[in-house]
Each structure stands twice: as C-alpha cells, then as structure tokens.
Amino acid sequence: MLKRLLLIAIALLLALPAFAQPQHSPATEAMAAFIAEARAAGWLQIAPAEALDFIDAIAPFVLDVRNPDEFAAGHVEGAVLIPLAELDARIAELPQDLDTPMLVYCKVGIRGNFGLVYLKMLGFTNVRNVRGGIDAWIAAGLPVVTP
C-alpha cells in the first residue's frame, strides 16, 4: 500500500510541469516585443547602399562594434568604435537621446546584430544593422576611411 501511494505521489510530481502555466517575466515580454518589431521592420537590417543614403540624409550615430585592429584596417567615415565586448561598459559614449537614429555594423553582420539587440534592449528606438557588415559595404564599392 505504501509503495502504491509513493508511486502515485511521484507520478503526480512528475506530471505537475505539464499543468504549469508559462511564466512571463518583463525580460521575456521585452524580447517578444523586440522580435515582433524586428520582424515587421525587415529584421532591422539595412543594405549598405541604403545605409550610405541614410548617413548622407540624416547623419545617424554610426557604431562600429568590431575590434580596434579591424577598425584601423578601414571603417565607415564618422563611425565611433566601441567593440561589442566593451559596449556595456561604454554606454555613456552612446547618444543620450534614445530616439537618435543609429547604424551598427561589424565585419559580416553577426556582432552588429548582437549590438543592435543590446541597443534595443537599452531602449534605443531607431537602430539598424548594416546587412553583411563592412565586408558587404566594401563589396558594394562604398567608401571607407583608412589611416
């Protein structure tokens, strides 16, 4: 009898997660909102030629999240270098106005996307990642600054 009660108790404990409701934390809700916005806006990506037009027309804050040696090899004119690994420690160097238009780029787009997500989570509202990064920018024949 005791074994039977123990088996029933274990079975109930194992079944509890199946009846549990998912928990929605503020972080989960923020990420869901970001994904919905990103999906509606083409995943917040901008082609290199469009990015150059955006720079010429609006003069956004241009953020290069590559490493210093990559930046020195060539970068978009006017770009501010804050390597992705340092972004959280250098928030004070970002625009104070969360509505400031921003472009983020890296070498091929991956670190740029991480930077974009981080900036969106900080509350920046107008951020785009250059699709394909500086490699796509150069392949499109767009200008870069080299020392």
N, C-alpha and C positions, 0 to 999 in steps of 0.2 A: 504494500500500500504506500509506504514511504517513497519507494522508488518511482512509483507511478506519479505521485504528487511532485516529486523532484523533476521528472521528465516533463510534466505539464508546465511547471514553473519555468524551466529552461526554454521550452518551446515558445511560451509567451514572451519571454525576454528577447528571444531571437526575432520574434515577429513584430516587436514594437517599432523598429525603424520603418517598417513598411507602412505604418499608420501615422508616422510623424509628419507634420507639416513642414515644408521648407522654410528656413529662416531667411528673412530679407534684411540684411544689415544696410546701413547707409552706404557703405562701400559697394555692395552688390547693386544697389539701386543706382548709384552714380555710374558704375560701369555699364549697366543696362542702358541708361540714358545716353552715354557716350557712344555705345555701339549703334543705337538707333539713329543718332545724329550722323555718325560716320557713314553708315550705310546709305542714308538719304543724300549725303553730300559726296558720293563717289569715293568713300573711304578717306576723305580729306586729303586726297592726293592732287598734285598739280603737275602737269607736264613741264619740262624745262623751258620751252619757248613761252608758254603761258606764264611761268614764274618770272621770266625776264620782263615780259609786258607788265606784270603786276608790280615788279620793282620799279620800272620806269614810270608807271602811272601813280602809284600810291606810296612808294618809298617805305615798305614794311620793315620791321625789325628782322634782319636775316641772321639766323643762328646756325652756325656750323658746329655740329656735335662730334666731329672727328678728333683725332689726336693732333698735337702740335706739329709733328713731322708731316702728317698728311696735309694740314693747313698750309704749311710752308711750301709744299710742293705745288700748290695752286688752289685758289679759293675764289668764291664769288666776291666781286667788289663790294666793300662795305660790310661784309659779314663779320659777325662777332664770334670768336672762338670760345666755346665753353664745352669741353669734352663731355660726352654723355656721363661718364663716371663721376664727373665733378658737378653736374647740373644741380643736384640737391643742395650742395654746399655753396653754390654761387647764385642763388635765387635773387639776391639783391642787385645783380647786374642785369636782370631782365626788366622790361618796361614795367612801371608801376600801374599803368592803366591796363586792366585785364582785357579791354576791347581793342588793344593795339593790334593791327594786322601783323602777322608773323609768318615767316617761311623758315622751315627747318630742313636741313639736308645733311647727308653724310657721304660716304663713298658710293654705296649702291642702294640705299633706301631703308635698310633694316634698322640701324641705330637712329635714323631720322624718325622712323615710325615709333620707336620707343620714346624718343624725345617728345614727339607730338602727343602721345598718350599721357606722358607725365605733365606736360604743359596744360592739357585739357583738364586733368585731374586737379591741377592748381587753380583752375578757374579761367584760364585764358580762353576767349570765345572765338577768336578769328585766327586759327592756326592751320597751316597747310604744310605737308611734307612734299619735297620735290621728288617726284616719281623717278626712281633709278639713280638718285643722288648725283654727285659731281661727275661720275662716270657718264651718265646719260646727258648731263649738261655739256660736257666736253664733246661727246659723240654728236650732239646736235650743232656743234660748231659755235657755241656761245662763249663769250669772253671770260677768261679767268685772270686773276692777278697772281703773278709770281714775283718773288723778290729779285 
